Structures are given as structure tokens and as C-alpha cells.
Amino acid sequence: MLKLNRLYFRNFFLLFFTTAVIISISGYYLLSKIEIRNHKTMLENMIKQFEITYKYTPNINSVIKKIHQNTNIRITIIDFNGTVKHESNRDEKGMDNHINRPEIKVSTHQIFASSIRHSNTLDKDLLYVAKKGKEFYIRMAYPLKSIKEKFLKFWIYAIMMFSFAMLIAFWIALKISRKVADDLDDINEGLTGIIDKKYNMIFDNAKCCLEFNTISKKINLVSKKLKKREQQKSKFTRKLKELNKQQSDIISAISHEFKNPITAIMGYTQSVREDEKLSKDIKDKFLDKVMKNAKKISYMIDRLSMAIKLENDSFVPNFSVFDLASVVNDAKDILLQKYKDRNIIVDVKSVKIKADAVMFENLLINLIENALKYSEDDILVVLKDDTLKVKDKGIGVNEEDIQNLTKRFFRVEKLSWDNSIGVGLYLVKYILKFHNTTLHVESEPGAGSTFSFSVKNLFVDI
């Protein structure tokens, strides 16, 4: 049983006992007075009726004795001198003078007089009521024992009724208490579930009180919100883990990309500095190697810098009109210096476009170099139906990886042998965005890929 229930029943029984005691004590005295008053009123009414019928009664002694037998009421007729003329309970001869009886003395100056006292004649406690008539005193008395017996029966009946009412109240309270206990158990279970991060628990309407129903609804609402927040937290944690892994891969790739040229620069520089016997031709060759690796580092830094500027919208393009075929061929010549044993086929007619020439050359270099890295065959750059395409017959890309190709620092898992930092296609996406066009990728694993974008809106009519 819940502590609240134990407290409730303890207080209930304490209240019941206290109430019963107070009602018993106060009720006893109150009801006893009411019972005596009722009998007093009854005797007064009987005296009135007897006073009216007295003069028409031929044999008064037999009448009052018969009344006593039927009602247990003592009737005494007393003259003004105090002599008992008629007595219902015994022979009036030889009885004491009653002029000094309390009820007789008082009745001389008020209509009815009453007293409760012990009767030496009958050896009983009686309730006396007396009235002074025109010719005599009429006194009637009722045994106090009979009044108490009637009162006791009434009191027992009242106690039984009260106890029955309290039992019903207790039964109702018990049912309410059980419903309260069930609701509190549900609320406790719900709060415990929330603490244990069990947010799938749904609570029905409360069985007892509207307030508990409101609390249950609030718990459901809190549970749903916490569940949603937990899902968001889990999603964020997964993203954070993915980001940490991606950043680790990026740092690894950047470290590897920078490590090779830096190692080369340090090696060639150390050779030139420490080996005084090197010929001028060898020194010039080593210095060329140093310059080449320094340019490589500068190129990678420029690409990272441009990626950051493009993402922060801090790059301002410089639009001009130039020949598309010329820029494509310039990009081809730059790449052939690095990939001297490869072949890049250009099928682009001479057309004027309006764009940022430097950025456009950069995106072409990135697209063509991407094709050169993952293909050993010829690379085709073609302009067809207002669409510029870069085609290769390389290893291709899985369909699930295509949508991620233009994300910053993304590298296809199976191509992890390539130490590219993964910003080439990311730059392409942003450069095309500046020129109001988008990159489309078509690829088939083992058959090659095609990277294309429309230049229709860049054409300039001459």
C-alpha cells in the first residue's frame, strides 16, 4: 500500500473514532434531554385531556388504574391541602401529605411544573408533571427507567445507522483510494520510465481524478518531447561521429597530401645545402623539384581557400566574355604538363560565353583531372546540344555515392587509396551555382562516368 494510502486510512480511522466519540457523548446528553422533554410534553397533554374528562368519569380510581396498566403512567389526584384523593399505583389511604412536593409547590404559580426525583412510595426515579386545576392538583409521572430504555433503544438504532453510513463512506473511500493508488502507480511508472529513458509508454485517462488525468496527459506530452529530443540527440550524435570520422579522414588526407611535397622540398633542399660537390645541372634540377612541390602546396591551399570562400559567400565572381574552346584547351594544356602520358580529346566548337574565366578554367581542370585520376583511357571533353560533357571509361561510381560526390571532403570509400582531400567536385558545384547551372553525373561501375552541365544561359550573341 502506498504511503499516501496508509496516511489516508490512518487519518480516516482517527477521524471516524473521534467523530463517533464526540457524537456519542454529545448525542447522548442531547437526545436524553429531548427524550425527557418529549415525555414531559406527553404528560402535559394527558393532564389536559384528563382535566377535561375528569368530571364525566364516574369511577375515577378504576379509570386511572386502567390508564396506568396501559401506559405505565402514575396518576395522582391531590386536593389543595395536599391530601391524596386518588392514586393509580396504590391505595391512597395512609399516603403522606403531598403539599410540599416540588412539582406541587411550583404548580401553584405556573401552569405546569415538573421535576425528576426518586419516589419513596414506589422506590423508583420518576419524571413528574403537575398542574393546579379548579378543584385539585393533577399529577402524572413516568418511570425514568422506561424513558432510559426507550432512549437506549433509539440510541443503539442511531449508532447502527451512523455506523452503517460510515461503513458505506469507508467502502466508497476505499474504492476511491484504490483508484488513486492505481493512478499514482501509473504516474510513478511513467516517471520511472522517463528516468530510464523509456519514452514509448502511453497512459490512458486517469481512473480517479481530473487532476491525475491532466498529470497523465502532461507526462505523455513530456515523454513524447523527450523521445523526440532523444531521437534528435541520437541523430546529432551519429552526425557528429560521422563528422569526426570525416574530419579524421580529411586531416589524414590533407596530412598525406602535404607530407609528400614537404618531404620532397626538405630532401632536395638539404641535398643542395649539404652536398657542395653537386653539379650546377643537378642543383638546378633539385631546385626545379622544390619549386614544383611548393607550387603543389600552394595549389592545394588555394583550393581549400576557395572552397571556404564559396561556402561563406565571400567570393565575388568577375564576369567577362571569352571563348569557351580556348578555356577548355588551356585547362587541357595545364593538365597535360602533369599527366604527360595521357590523352585528352577536346571536341568543343568556338563559342562566346559570359562567365568568370578563372573560375571556369578551375572547374574544367577539376572535372578533367577527376576523370584522369580514375581512368587510364582517353578523356573526352565535348560540347553537344548546349551541354558540356567530360567523359571517361574508368572505374565508375556506385549509384548511392553519386549524390554525395559534390559534398565537401567526400571521398568514395573504395577509392580511399587516392589521397585527394575531396574538394574538387565541391568547388565545381559552387562555381556552377554562381553561373546558374548544375552538375549532372551519370556513371556505371566498371564502365566509366560522364560529368555534364548546361552552358545555354551563358552563350553571348555576337
N, C-alpha and C positions, 0 to 999 in steps of 0.2 A: 504493500500500500504506500502511496506517495506520502511524503511528509506533510504536504498540504492537506491530504485527506485525513491523516491522523490528527492533525491540529483541528480540522473542521469537526470531526466526530467528538473529540475531547471537549471542545467548546460547546458542541451541541448537547452532550450529556450533562455538562456542568450547568448550562442554561436551563435544560429540562428539569434537573433536580432543584435548582434554585427557584425556578418558577413554580414547581409543584409545592415546595415548602411554603413559599410566600402565599400562594393561593390557598393552600390548606389551612394555614394559620389564620390569615385574614378572612378567608371564606367561612371558616368555622364560626368565628365570632359574629361575622356579619349575618350569615344565614341563620344562626341561632337567634339573634335578635329579631330577624324578620319572621322566623317561625313563631316566636313568643308573641310578637305584635299581631301576627295573623290570628293566633288563638285568642288573644285579648279582644280583637275585633269581633271574632266569632261569639265570644261570651257576651260582649256588649249587645250584639244583635239578638242573641237568645233572651237576654234580660228584657229588651224592649218588647219582643214578641210575648214573653211570659207575662209582662206587666199588663198587656192589652187583654190577654185571655184569662188572667187570674180570676177576675170577678165572675167569669162564666163557667168556672170549674167547680163542680160540686164537691169532689173529694180530692183536695189538693195533695194530701200525703201520697195517695196511690199514684197520682199523676207524676209527681216529682221523682218518686221511686222508679216508675217506669222509664222516665227520661234518663235517669242515672244508669239503669240497666242497658239501655240502647246506646248511650253516648259516653258513659263513664264520667259524666259531669256531676259534680256535687252541687246541690241546690239547697240554700238555707234562707228561710224567711225569718226576719228579726224585727221585733217591734221597736218603737222609738226609745224604749227604756233599756234595750239590749237583750231582752229575753228572747230565746229561740222559740219561734212558734211552730215551724215546720223544718224538718231535716231529712234529706234524701238518703243519707248513709247510715243513720242510726236513730234510735229513739231520742227525741228532743228533750224528754224529761231527764232532769239531772245534769243538763249541759251548763257549762259556765256562762256567765253574762258576757255578751259579745260587744258591748258598747265601746270598749276600749281597743277593739281590733283595729289595726292600722287602716284597712280599707273602709271600715265603717266610719271611723273618725274623719277621714278625708272626704268621704261622700257627702258629709253634711254641708260642705261649701263648694262642691263641684259636681258636675253631672255624673261622671263615672270616676271611680277610684280603683286603683289596682295595687297589688303587692305580691311578691314571691317570698314565701316563707314556709317554715315547717309547721305542719298541723299536729298538735299533741293529741287531738281527738282521733285522727286516722293514722298518726305516725308516718306521714308522707310529706314530701315537698310539693306544694300546690301553687298554681297561679290563680290568685283571687281577683275578681272584678265585682264591685258593689255599686248599687245605685239606690238613692233615697227616693222612695215613692211617696204617694199621698198618705198612706196609712202605715207603711212599714218599709224596712230595708230589704232589698232583694240582692242576694249574694250568690254568685256561681263560681265554682272553682274547677280547675282541670289539673290532673296529676302531671307534674313536671317530668316524671319518668316517661310517660306516654309521649309527651312533646319531644323529649330527647330521643326516644326510639324512632319516632317518625322522622325526626331531623337526621338521625344516623342513617336510616334507610335512604333518605333523599341524598345525604352526603355521599354515601357509598355509590349510589347511582351516578351522581355528578362526577365523582372521581373516576368511575369506569368510563363515562363519556369523555372526560378530559383525556384519560389515558388512551382511549381508542383514537381520539383526534390526534394525539401526539404520535401514536404509532403510525397513523396514516402520513402525518408530516414527516416522520422518520423514514418511512418507506419512499416517499417522494424525494426526500433529501438524499437518500441512498442512491436512487436512480440517477438523480442529477449529479451526485458525486462521482458515480461510475462513468457517466458521460464526460464530466470534467476530467477525470483521470485518463480516459481514452484520448481526449483531445490533447491533454498535456503530454501523454506518451507520444502522440503523433508529432507534436511540436518539438519535443525533446529528440525524437528520432530524426526529424528534419534538420534541426540544428546540428546534431551529431554528424549527420550525412554531409552537411555543408562543411563542417570542420574537417571531415575525412575526404572532402572533395568529391563526394558522390552527388552529382547535380541532376541525376535522372529521376529522382524521387518526386512524385506528384501527389499532392494532398487533396483529398476530397473535401467537400464542405464539412465544417465542424458539426459535431452531433449536439453540442450543448448551447453555446452562446454565440451571439452575433460577433462579439469581440474576438473570440477564438477563430471564427470564420475569417474575420479581417486579418488576423495574425497569420493564419494559414495561407491566405492569398498573398500576403506580403512575403512570406517565406518562399512560396512558389516563384514570385517575381524576383526575389533576391537570388534564388537558385538558378533561374534562367539567365540572369545578368552575369552571375559568377561563372556559369557554364560558358556563356558567350565570351567572357573575358578570358577564361582559361583556354578556350579554343584559339582566341586571338594571341594569347601568350605563347601557346604551343606553336602556332603558325609563325609568330615572330621569332621564337627560339630556333625553329627549323631554318627560317630565312637567315638568322644570324649565324647558325652553324654553316649553312651553305656559303654565306658571305665570307666567313672566316676561312673556310676551305678554299674559296675562290681567291681570297686575298693572299692566302699562303701560296697557292699556285702562281698567282701573279708575281709575288715577291720572288718566288723561285725562278720564274721565267725571266723577270727583269734582271735578277742577280746573274742568271746564266748568260743572258744577252749582253750584259755589261762586262761580265767577268772575262769573256774571251778577248774582246778588243783591248780591255785594260791590261790583261796579262801580256798580250802581244806588244802593246806600247811599252810596258815596263821591260820586257825582254829585249826588244830591239834597242831601246834607249840605253839599257845597261851595257849591251854589247858595244854600241858606238862609243860609250863613255869610257869603258874599261879596256877595250882592245885597241891599243894605239897602232897595231900593225895592220888594221883593216884598210883595204884599198879604198880610194875615193868612190869607185863604182859600187862597191859593197855598201859603203856608208850611205851613198845616195839611195840605194835600193832599200836599205833598212829605214831610212827617213821617209821614203815613199810609203812603206808599210805603216809607219807610225801615223803619217798623215791620213792614210786610208782608214785606219781604225778609229782615229779621232773624229773623222767625218761620220763614220758609222754611229759613234756615240752621239754626236751632235744631231744626226738624223732621227735617232730613237727619241732623244729629248724633245725635238721639235714635234714629233708625232704625239707624244704624251701631252705636251703643252697645248697643241691644237685640240686634242680630244677634250681637255679640261675647259678650254675657251668655248668650244662648240656647245658643251653641255651647260655652261653657265651663261650662254647667250651673250658673251662678251666679245665675240669675234665679229668684225664688221667686214662684209664682203666688198670687193672692188670690182664692179661690173664693167666689162668692156666688150667690144665686138672683135672677134677673131675667127680664124679658120679652124674648124673642128679637125680636119685631116692633119693640119700642121701640128696641133697639140697632141694628137694621138701618136704621130710619128716621133715627136720629141720624147714622149714617155717611153716609146719603144727603144729609142737610141740610148736613153739613160739606163734602162734595164739590161740591154744587151752588153753594156760595159761590165755588169755584174755577172750576168748569165751568158758568157761568151759562146758557149757551145750549144745554145738553144736557138730555136727559130720562132719568130713572132710574125704571123701573116696579118697584114692590115688591108682590109677591103672597105675603105671609108672614102666616099667622094668628098670633093672640096665644097663645103657649105659654111656660110657665116652664121655664127650663133652669138648671143649676148649672154655672157656669164663671167664669173671670176676665173681668169685664165690660170692663176696659180693653184687655186683650189681644184679646178677641173683637171689640171695636169696631175695633181696629187691623187685624186680619186681614180684616175686611169692607171697610175703607177700601182696603186694598192690593188685594184682589180686584176691587172695583168700579172703582178708579182704573186698574188694569191694563186692564180692559175699555174704559174711556173713552179711554185713550191710543191703542188700536189699532182703534178702531171709531168711525164717525161717526154710526151709527144709535142707536136707543134701547137702553138696557141693561135687562135683566130680571133681577130677583132674586126667586126663587120657592122656596117650601118645599113639596116634594111627596114623599110616601111616606117621611117622616122624613129626607129628604135636602135640604140647602140648596144651590141652584144659582145661579151667576152666569153669564148667557148674553149673548153679543154676536154681532153679524153683521159682524165686522171682517175683517182680512186673514188670520187663522188662523195656525197654526204647523205646520211640517213634522213628520212622524212621528218623524224622527231627532232633532229638537230637543226633543220633549216630555219625555223622561226627564231632560233637563238643566235644565229650566225652574226647578226649585226649588234649584239649586245656587247657592251664594253668588257674587255678582258676575257671574253668567252673563247674557249678552245675546245674543239671536238675531242672527246676523251681518247678515241683510238688514234688521234694524231698528236698525242702528248709528246711523242719524240720530237716534234717541231717545237722549238723554243720561242716562237713568236709570242709577244706579250698580248696579242689579241685585241688590237685597237684598229687594225686596218679597215675591216668592213664596218666597224663602228664609225670611223671617220667618213667612209663612203656614204653611210646612211644620212649623217648630218649634212654633208656637203650637198647631197641631192635634195635634202629638205630645204636648204637655202635656195635651191633652184626650182622649187615647186614640183618636184618629181620624186618617184620612189624606186627602190631597187626590187627586182623580181629575180627569184632564184629557182632554177629547175635543175634537178640532179637525180642521178641514178647510180647507186653504189656499184663501182667497178666499171662504169661506162662513161663517167665524166659529168661536168656541170656547165650550166650556162647562166651567167650573171648579166642582166639586161636592165635598161631604163630608157624611158621615152625622152627625146630631145625636141619634140614637136613644138612645145611652147617656148623653146629657146631660139628657134630659127629667126633670122633677120632678113626681111625683104630688101634687096638692094635695087 
